[in-house]
């Protein structure tokens, strides 16, 4: 006796719903793999689970989901991307092209891959390098002048501080000498005028 038909409706019990989703997800991915191998079909599958996770599958000969989407749009005539996204894609391609051109120009500035340049392009490159060299030299001279000014300032400040230090040392030395002379003069005045006791004996 075969299994009874299951009524297709939302499973209310969350645990039963999660178990059913897991089993059927594996089943549908298995079916997608089988049809891509048995029938040489290009298959793309995307599943948005109730837990917010995404499960996808692409047949081995398919490069990516975007390839399948572009093929679907081309063959069906239906637009999957609106004009805004198409314009964004165009801007991305233009930015990539600009980056490639900048990389090539940078290599030329380094003297690399210049064999393909003609005479006019080489002259323009030479002018660009010469102007850049002049700017570098000007910036270098400005840096040197700033360092010289700083050195002169530090030297002048060092002389000023050294002069102040010597002046303070000189003043302190004069005060010490004056105190010493005053003390010696006072000591000389208070010498006792008593005869030597040893002479009396």
GROMACS elastic network, one bead per residue, 0.5 to 0.9 nm:
[ bonds ]
;  ai    aj funct       b0    kb
    1     4     6  0.89453   500
    3     6     6  0.86716   500
    6     9     6  0.89025   500
    8    11     6  0.87575   500
   10    17     6  0.80953   500
   11    14     6  0.73290   500
   11    16     6  0.70254   500
   11    17     6  0.54435   500
   11    20     6  0.88106   500
   12    15     6  0.89155   500
   12    16     6  0.79873   500
   12    17     6  0.71078   500
   13    16     6  0.54190   500
   13    17     6  0.60569   500
   13    18     6  0.86900   500
   14    18     6  0.61086   500
   14    19     6  0.86690   500
   15    18     6  0.51748   500
   15    19     6  0.63045   500
   15    20     6  0.86299   500
   16    19     6  0.51745   500
   16    20     6  0.60845   500
   16    21     6  0.85294   500
   17    20     6  0.51633   500
   17    21     6  0.60874   500
   17    22     6  0.86719   500
   18    21     6  0.51297   500
   18    22     6  0.62755   500
   18    23     6  0.87723   500
   18    50     6  0.83101   500
   19    22     6  0.52329   500
   19    23     6  0.63290   500
   19    24     6  0.86768   500
   20    23     6  0.52339   500
   20    24     6  0.60517   500
   20    25     6  0.83304   500
   21    24     6  0.52755   500
   21    25     6  0.58128   500
   21    26     6  0.85469   500
   21    49     6  0.80277   500
   21    50     6  0.86400   500
   22    25     6  0.52048   500
   22    26     6  0.63920   500
   22    27     6  0.87086   500
   23    26     6  0.53922   500
   23    27     6  0.62899   500
   23    28     6  0.88611   500
   24    28     6  0.60628   500
   24    29     6  0.84878   500
   25    28     6  0.53573   500
   25    29     6  0.62299   500
   25    30     6  0.85352   500
   25    47     6  0.80865   500
   25    55     6  0.86856   500
   26    29     6  0.52689   500
   26    30     6  0.61056   500
   26    31     6  0.86736   500
   27    30     6  0.50814   500
   27    31     6  0.62213   500
   27    32     6  0.86874   500
   28    32     6  0.61554   500
   28    33     6  0.86344   500
   29    32     6  0.50127   500
   29    33     6  0.62329   500
   29    34     6  0.86157   500
   29    45     6  0.77985   500
   29    56     6  0.85666   500
   29    57     6  0.71111   500
   30    33     6  0.51349   500
   30    34     6  0.61918   500
   30    35     6  0.87492   500
   31    34     6  0.50430   500
   31    35     6  0.61884   500
   31    36     6  0.85529   500
   32    35     6  0.53766   500
   32    36     6  0.61917   500
   32    37     6  0.87159   500
   32    43     6  0.66126   500
   32    44     6  0.80537   500
   32    45     6  0.76456   500
   32    57     6  0.79443   500
   32    58     6  0.86064   500
   32    59     6  0.80141   500
   33    36     6  0.52510   500
   33    37     6  0.63039   500
   33    38     6  0.85973   500
   33    43     6  0.80032   500
   33    57     6  0.83147   500
   33    58     6  0.84473   500
   33    59     6  0.68405   500
   34    37     6  0.52407   500
   34    38     6  0.58592   500
   34    39     6  0.80945   500
   35    38     6  0.51535   500
   35    39     6  0.54497   500
   35    40     6  0.72381   500
   35    41     6  0.65633   500
   35    42     6  0.88039   500
   35    43     6  0.80046   500
   36    39     6  0.57002   500
   36    40     6  0.51181   500
   36    42     6  0.59998   500
   36    43     6  0.60780   500
   36    58     6  0.89900   500
   36    59     6  0.59965   500
   36    60     6  0.82328   500
   37    40     6  0.53414   500
   37    41     6  0.71236   500
   37    59     6  0.81421   500
   37    60     6  0.88337   500
   38    41     6  0.79285   500
   39    42     6  0.89985   500
   41    59     6  0.77601   500
   42    58     6  0.76417   500
   42    59     6  0.57069   500
   42    60     6  0.82367   500
   42    61     6  0.71062   500
   42    62     6  0.63943   500
   42    68     6  0.79768   500
   43    57     6  0.77039   500
   43    58     6  0.57377   500
   43    59     6  0.52267   500
   43    60     6  0.88968   500
   43    62     6  0.77413   500
   43    68     6  0.80167   500
   44    56     6  0.74602   500
   44    57     6  0.56506   500
   44    59     6  0.65694   500
   44    62     6  0.81749   500
   44    64     6  0.84347   500
   44    65     6  0.63904   500
   44    68     6  0.67305   500
   44    69     6  0.87879   500
   45    55     6  0.80148   500
   45    56     6  0.52990   500
   45    58     6  0.64561   500
   45    65     6  0.82900   500
   46    54     6  0.70417   500
   46    55     6  0.58102   500
   46    57     6  0.65852   500
   46    58     6  0.89293   500
   46    65     6  0.87926   500
   47    53     6  0.83231   500
   47    54     6  0.56893   500
   47    55     6  0.50459   500
   47    56     6  0.61751   500
   47    57     6  0.89196   500
   48    51     6  0.82288   500
   48    52     6  0.64533   500
   48    53     6  0.60748   500
   48    55     6  0.65651   500
   48    56     6  0.87588   500
   49    52     6  0.53870   500
   49    53     6  0.53618   500
   49    54     6  0.61182   500
   49    55     6  0.75488   500
   50    53     6  0.74104   500
   51    54     6  0.88571   500
   56    65     6  0.85372   500
   57    65     6  0.83274   500
   58    61     6  0.81668   500
   58    62     6  0.61338   500
   58    63     6  0.78519   500
   58    64     6  0.67445   500
   58    65     6  0.67581   500
   58    68     6  0.87317   500
   59    62     6  0.54008   500
   59    63     6  0.83627   500
   59    64     6  0.88725   500
   60    63     6  0.75347   500
   62    65     6  0.77487   500
   62    67     6  0.72322   500
   62    68     6  0.73108   500
   63    66     6  0.82796   500
   63    67     6  0.64408   500
   63    68     6  0.82850   500
   64    67     6  0.52911   500
   64    68     6  0.67937   500
   64    69     6  0.89009   500
   65    68     6  0.51719   500
   65    69     6  0.62302   500
   65    70     6  0.86835   500
   66    70     6  0.60916   500
   66    71     6  0.84985   500
   67    70     6  0.51894   500
   67    71     6  0.61480   500
   67    72     6  0.85488   500
   68    71     6  0.50801   500
   68    72     6  0.60594   500
   68    73     6  0.85843   500
   69    72     6  0.50515   500
   69    73     6  0.61796   500
   69    74     6  0.86071   500
   69    80     6  0.76256   500
   70    73     6  0.50608   500
   70    74     6  0.61042   500
   70    75     6  0.85917   500
   70    80     6  0.82859   500
   71    74     6  0.50375   500
   71    75     6  0.60155   500
   71    76     6  0.82517   500
   72    75     6  0.53009   500
   72    76     6  0.56934   500
   72    77     6  0.78016   500
   72    78     6  0.77496   500
   72    80     6  0.86552   500
   73    76     6  0.54293   500
   73    77     6  0.54282   500
   73    78     6  0.51957   500
   73    79     6  0.57923   500
   73    80     6  0.63769   500
   73    81     6  0.88132   500
   74    77     6  0.55084   500
   74    78     6  0.75036   500
   74    79     6  0.85001   500
   75    78     6  0.81511   500
   76    79     6  0.86128   500
   79    82     6  0.68544   500
   81    84     6  0.78864   500
   81    85     6  0.59189   500
   81    86     6  0.65833   500
   82    85     6  0.55711   500
   82    86     6  0.64637   500
   82    87     6  0.88472   500
   83    86     6  0.50075   500
   83    87     6  0.61082   500
   83    88     6  0.85308   500
   84    87     6  0.51971   500
   84    88     6  0.62148   500
   84    89     6  0.86746   500
   85    89     6  0.61271   500
   85    90     6  0.85824   500
   86    89     6  0.50242   500
   86    90     6  0.62574   500
   86    91     6  0.87070   500
   87    91     6  0.62300   500
   87    92     6  0.86249   500
   88    91     6  0.50399   500
   88    92     6  0.61999   500
   88    93     6  0.86735   500
   89    92     6  0.50374   500
   89    93     6  0.62907   500
   89    94     6  0.86678   500
   90    93     6  0.51313   500
   90    94     6  0.62115   500
   90    95     6  0.86274   500
   91    95     6  0.60937   500
   91    96     6  0.85726   500
   92    95     6  0.50737   500
   92    96     6  0.62041   500
   92    97     6  0.86311   500
   93    96     6  0.50749   500
   93    97     6  0.62196   500
   93    98     6  0.86612   500
   94    97     6  0.50274   500
   94    98     6  0.61744   500
   94    99     6  0.86280   500
   95    98     6  0.50225   500
   95    99     6  0.61590   500
   95   100     6  0.85918   500
   96    99     6  0.50909   500
   96   100     6  0.62203   500
   96   101     6  0.86880   500
   97   100     6  0.50636   500
   97   101     6  0.62442   500
   97   102     6  0.86223   500
   98   101     6  0.50518   500
   98   102     6  0.61309   500
   98   103     6  0.85999   500
   99   102     6  0.50056   500
   99   103     6  0.61505   500
   99   104     6  0.86372   500
  100   103     6  0.50858   500
  100   104     6  0.62891   500
  100   105     6  0.86627   500
  101   104     6  0.50780   500
  101   105     6  0.61365   500
  101   106     6  0.85379   500
  102   106     6  0.60241   500
  102   107     6  0.85699   500
  103   106     6  0.50593   500
  103   107     6  0.62445   500
  103   108     6  0.86591   500
  104   107     6  0.51433   500
  104   108     6  0.62797   500
  104   109     6  0.87107   500
  104   112     6  0.88671   500
  104   113     6  0.82591   500
  105   109     6  0.62118   500
  105   110     6  0.87295   500
  106   110     6  0.64169   500
  106   111     6  0.88028   500
  106   112     6  0.86097   500
  107   110     6  0.50529   500
  107   111     6  0.64118   500
  107   112     6  0.50603   500
  107   113     6  0.67633   500
  107   114     6  0.83205   500
  108   112     6  0.51156   500
  108   113     6  0.62045   500
  108   114     6  0.58289   500
  108   125     6  0.78233   500
  109   112     6  0.73379   500
  109   125     6  0.72940   500
  109   128     6  0.85543   500
  109   129     6  0.72025   500
  110   113     6  0.89418   500
  111   114     6  0.63629   500
  112   115     6  0.82969   500
  113   116     6  0.68882   500
  113   117     6  0.83804   500
  114   117     6  0.54164   500
  114   118     6  0.87361   500
  114   122     6  0.78702   500
  115   118     6  0.80875   500
  117   120     6  0.80359   500
  117   121     6  0.57547   500
  117   122     6  0.61736   500
  118   121     6  0.53561   500
  118   122     6  0.61711   500
  118   123     6  0.87244   500
  119   122     6  0.50988   500
  119   123     6  0.62092   500
  119   124     6  0.86935   500
  120   123     6  0.51055   500
  120   124     6  0.62587   500
  120   125     6  0.86025   500
  121   124     6  0.50669   500
  121   125     6  0.61117   500
  121   126     6  0.85723   500
  122   126     6  0.61099   500
  122   127     6  0.86765   500
  123   126     6  0.50052   500
  123   127     6  0.62778   500
  123   128     6  0.86518   500
  124   127     6  0.51379   500
  124   128     6  0.62319   500
  124   129     6  0.86762   500
  125   128     6  0.50768   500
  125   129     6  0.61902   500
  125   130     6  0.85796   500
  126   129     6  0.51319   500
  126   130     6  0.60765   500
  126   131     6  0.86178   500
  127   130     6  0.50504   500
  127   131     6  0.61249   500
  127   132     6  0.84595   500
  128   131     6  0.52743   500
  128   132     6  0.61236   500
  128   133     6  0.85849   500
  129   132     6  0.50129   500
  129   133     6  0.60604   500
  129   134     6  0.86455   500
  130   133     6  0.50224   500
  130   134     6  0.62519   500
  130   135     6  0.87129   500
  131   134     6  0.51003   500
  131   135     6  0.63082   500
  131   136     6  0.86735   500
  132   135     6  0.51322   500
  132   136     6  0.62129   500
  132   137     6  0.86733   500
  133   136     6  0.50317   500
  133   137     6  0.61571   500
  133   138     6  0.85878   500
  134   137     6  0.51452   500
  134   138     6  0.61592   500
  134   139     6  0.86246   500
  135   138     6  0.51033   500
  135   139     6  0.61843   500
  135   140     6  0.85141   500
  136   139     6  0.51570   500
  136   140     6  0.60626   500
  136   141     6  0.86774   500
  137   141     6  0.61509   500
  137   142     6  0.85676   500
  138   141     6  0.51915   500
  138   142     6  0.62296   500
  138   143     6  0.86435   500
  139   142     6  0.51075   500
  139   143     6  0.62238   500
  139   144     6  0.86984   500
  140   143     6  0.50889   500
  140   144     6  0.62530   500
  140   145     6  0.87184   500
  141   145     6  0.61402   500
  141   146     6  0.85825   500
  142   145     6  0.51305   500
  142   146     6  0.62412   500
  142   147     6  0.86760   500
  143   146     6  0.51727   500
  143   147     6  0.62914   500
  143   148     6  0.87294   500
  144   147     6  0.50737   500
  144   148     6  0.62102   500
  144   149     6  0.86850   500
  145   148     6  0.50186   500
  145   149     6  0.61657   500
  145   150     6  0.85254   500
  146   149     6  0.51386   500
  146   150     6  0.61500   500
  146   151     6  0.85684   500
  147   150     6  0.50493   500
  147   151     6  0.60864   500
  147   152     6  0.86286   500
  148   152     6  0.61269   500
  148   153     6  0.85246   500
  149   152     6  0.51204   500
  149   153     6  0.61303   500
  149   154     6  0.85920   500
  150   153     6  0.50862   500
  150   154     6  0.61600   500
  150   155     6  0.85863   500
  151   154     6  0.51130   500
  151   155     6  0.61048   500
  151   156     6  0.85741   500
  152   155     6  0.50703   500
  152   156     6  0.61041   500
  152   157     6  0.84987   500
  153   156     6  0.51397   500
  153   157     6  0.60629   500
  153   158     6  0.85009   500
  154   157     6  0.50205   500
  154   158     6  0.60178   500
  154   159     6  0.86459   500
  155   158     6  0.50309   500
  155   159     6  0.63002   500
  155   160     6  0.87176   500
  156   159     6  0.51818   500
  156   160     6  0.62840   500
  156   161     6  0.87221   500
  157   160     6  0.51101   500
  157   161     6  0.61843   500
  157   162     6  0.85192   500
  158   161     6  0.52464   500
  158   162     6  0.60511   500
  158   163     6  0.85822   500
  159   162     6  0.50740   500
  159   163     6  0.61235   500
  159   164     6  0.86526   500
  160   163     6  0.51794   500
  160   164     6  0.62886   500
  160   165     6  0.86496   500
  161   164     6  0.51121   500
  161   165     6  0.61319   500
  161   166     6  0.87308   500
  162   165     6  0.50429   500
  162   166     6  0.62955   500
  162   167     6  0.86580   500
  163   166     6  0.52287   500
  163   167     6  0.62113   500
  163   168     6  0.87036   500
  164   167     6  0.50690   500
  164   168     6  0.62232   500
  164   169     6  0.86010   500
  165   168     6  0.52206   500
  165   169     6  0.61694   500
  165   170     6  0.85891   500
  166   170     6  0.60182   500
  166   171     6  0.86186   500
  167   170     6  0.50738   500
  167   171     6  0.62651   500
  167   172     6  0.86701   500
  168   171     6  0.51764   500
  168   172     6  0.62138   500
  168   173     6  0.85990   500
  169   172     6  0.51621   500
  169   173     6  0.61170   500
  169   174     6  0.86860   500
  170   173     6  0.50843   500
  170   174     6  0.62501   500
  170   175     6  0.87528   500
  171   174     6  0.51876   500
  171   175     6  0.63541   500
  171   176     6  0.87687   500
  172   175     6  0.51919   500
  172   176     6  0.62818   500
  172   177     6  0.87289   500
  173   176     6  0.51691   500
  173   177     6  0.62287   500
  173   178     6  0.86579   500
  174   177     6  0.51921   500
  174   178     6  0.61638   500
  174   179     6  0.86943   500
  175   178     6  0.51422   500
  175   179     6  0.62469   500
  175   180     6  0.86361   500
  176   179     6  0.52239   500
  176   180     6  0.61774   500
  176   181     6  0.87446   500
  177   180     6  0.50662   500
  177   181     6  0.62155   500
  177   182     6  0.86187   500
  178   181     6  0.53064   500
  178   182     6  0.62256   500
  178   183     6  0.86580   500
  179   182     6  0.51899   500
  179   183     6  0.61451   500
  179   184     6  0.86784   500
  180   183     6  0.52017   500
  180   184     6  0.62388   500
  180   185     6  0.86821   500
  181   184     6  0.52158   500
  181   185     6  0.61943   500
  181   186     6  0.87109   500
  182   185     6  0.52195   500
  182   186     6  0.63130   500
  182   187     6  0.86903   500
  183   186     6  0.52201   500
  183   187     6  0.61836   500
  183   188     6  0.86752   500
  184   187     6  0.50675   500
  184   188     6  0.62115   500
  184   189     6  0.87808   500
  185   188     6  0.51909   500
  185   189     6  0.64626   500
  186   189     6  0.51807   500
  186   190     6  0.65411   500
  187   190     6  0.54534   500
  187   191     6  0.66494   500
  188   191     6  0.56537   500
  189   192     6  0.86868   500
  190   193     6  0.88749   500
  191   194     6  0.89780   500
  192   195     6  0.87925   500
  194   197     6  0.83758   500
  195   198     6  0.87777   500
  195   199     6  0.78268   500
  195   200     6  0.81382   500
  196   199     6  0.55451   500
  196   200     6  0.69969   500
  197   200     6  0.52368   500
  197   201     6  0.65997   500
  198   201     6  0.51726   500
